[in-house]
């Protein structure tokens, strides 16, 4: 884990890098939420806002733009933009354009269920089955891909340069969901390319326009 630092200038919402993963942790209690009528929220509202045009959202967009493009960008938010739980459910206020800003995955809580969802080509995970009371499901939202609330459990992530494999495993060791996310391939401008045969081997030589933070090339 790198020494703690954040570009937000506060500890309410922040970012940090661990290995090849850049985490962006949001503060999502505040005016604009459908649940903000609860009295207990009144003293804890995020002063920089929780909606797409808020100061917090502007920070996230800029921080993602400045992040190392070779790193995975994972957004962590308490309130889920999409959820099929009948206890809380989806929170439209935090449906920010995460994918357009560069996110690879969004991790959420709040609802005590497990659900994998997809919207606009971006995977969202709701995972609240760590030990508190389990919530029921309502009708599945259109974004729902898989949902589970029969037992407690946890997630296992295997992170590589070009993929993330994740599973949800119950406390009894049963794997109930698994999925893989592939890193978006960034095309480069090819300047020259040659192919020659040497001793029954094909030698490929190429040059490209300037690019940084490369970890390899995929040739198709």
C-alpha positions, -999 to 999 in steps of 0.1 A, spaced: 0 0 0 14 34 -10 17 61 18 -18 76 23 -24 106 1 -55 120 -15 -61 147 -42 -94 157 -26 -78 177 3 -102 160 28 -108 126 44 -145 124 36 -139 113 0 -105 103 -12 -84 81 -34 -54 59 -30 -33 34 -50 -26 -2 -40 -4 -21 -65 -21 -16 -99 -55 -5 -85 -65 31 -80 -94 33 -55 -118 63 -54 -139 63 -22 -170 86 -23 -190 102 5 -226 97 -5 -247 108 25 -262 142 17 -289 164 1 -303 149 -31 -306 113 -18 -341 98 -19 -334 87 18 -322 121 31 -354 126 50 -341 104 78 -332 127 107 -300 109 114 -286 121 81 -291 158 89 -258 162 108 -238 141 84 -247 155 50 -217 157 26 -210 195 23 -195 191 -12 -226 174 -25 -235 139 -38 -250 146 -72 -234 144 -107 -227 182 -108 -214 185 -72 -179 196 -61 -172 160 -51 -182 147 -86 -160 173 -102 -131 161 -81 -137 124 -91 -138 133 -128 -105 152 -126 -88 126 -104 -97 98 -128 -85 119 -157 -51 124 -139 -48 87 -129 -22 63 -143 -40 47 -174 -24 14 -166 -41 12 -132 -75 -3 -126 -99 24 -115 -124 12 -89 -151 35 -74 -163 27 -39 -197 42 -28 -219 33 1 -252 39 -17 -258 18 -48 -268 35 -81 -287 3 -89 -301 -23 -66 -330 -48 -65 -334 -48 -28 -368 -39 -14 -352 -24 17 -334 5 1 -330 -2 -36 -315 21 -63 -302 56 -55 -306 77 -87 -286 106 -72 -253 87 -75 -258 75 -110 -228 95 -122 -212 89 -156 -185 67 -140 -177 48 -172 -172 80 -192 -149 93 -165 -127 61 -167 -141 37 -140 -136 0 -145 -158 -12 -116 -181 3 -90 -184 -14 -55 -214 -5 -33 -230 -14 0 -260 -2 19 -283 -30 9 -276 -63 28 -276 -84 -3 -253 -95 -31 -260 -83 -66 -240 -80 -98 -254 -54 -122 -243 -38 -155 -252 -4 -170 -236 12 -200 -209 -15 -202 -198 -9 -165 -201 -35 -138 -216 -26 -105 -214 -48 -74 -237 -45 -43 -223 -65 -14 -237 -62 20 -238 -98 32 -209 -94 57 -229 -103 88 -258 -79 95 -294 -88 89 -301 -99 53 -325 -78 33 -352 -91 9 -353 -86 -28 -380 -69 -48 -385 -71 -85 -351 -72 -103 -341 -39 -118 -333 -40 -156 -295 -37 -148 -295 -68 -126 -273 -97 -139 -272 -119 -108 -285 -116 -72 -282 -137 -40 -294 -133 -4 -296 -169 9 -265 -167 32 -236 -145 44 -204 -144 25 -175 -124 11 -158 -116 -22 -125 -128 -36 -107 -106 -62 -78 -118 -84 -63 -87 -101 -40 -89 -132 -27 -63 -156 -55 -71 -182 -83 -87 -161 -100 -89 -128 -116 -122 -117 -140 -119 -88 -162 -145 -70 -187 -143 -42 -182 -172 -17 -206 -180 11 -194 -187 47 -198 -224 40 -174 -222 10 -200 -223 -18 -191 -201 -48 -224 -186 -60 -212 -161 -85 -180 -155 -105 -172 -130 -133 -143 -115 -152 -137 -79 -162 -113 -72 -191 -92 -41 -193 -102 -17 -221 -76 -19 -249 -63 16 -258 -54 17 -295 -21 33 -305 -11 51 -337 11 28 -358 40 46 -376 57 16 -392 55 -22 -392 76 -49 -408 75 -87 -406 104 -110 -416 111 -147 -414 143 -157 -396 151 -194 -391 114 -204 -393 105 -176 -368 85 -145 -376 101 -113 -364 78 -84 -360 92 -48 -357 70 -17 -353 71 18 -340 42 38 -327 34 74 -318 43 85 -283 25 66 -255 32 61 -218 27 35 -191 26 5 -215 26 -29 -200 25 -48 -234 7 -50 -267 -21 -71 -280 -17 -80 -317 -49 -91 -335 
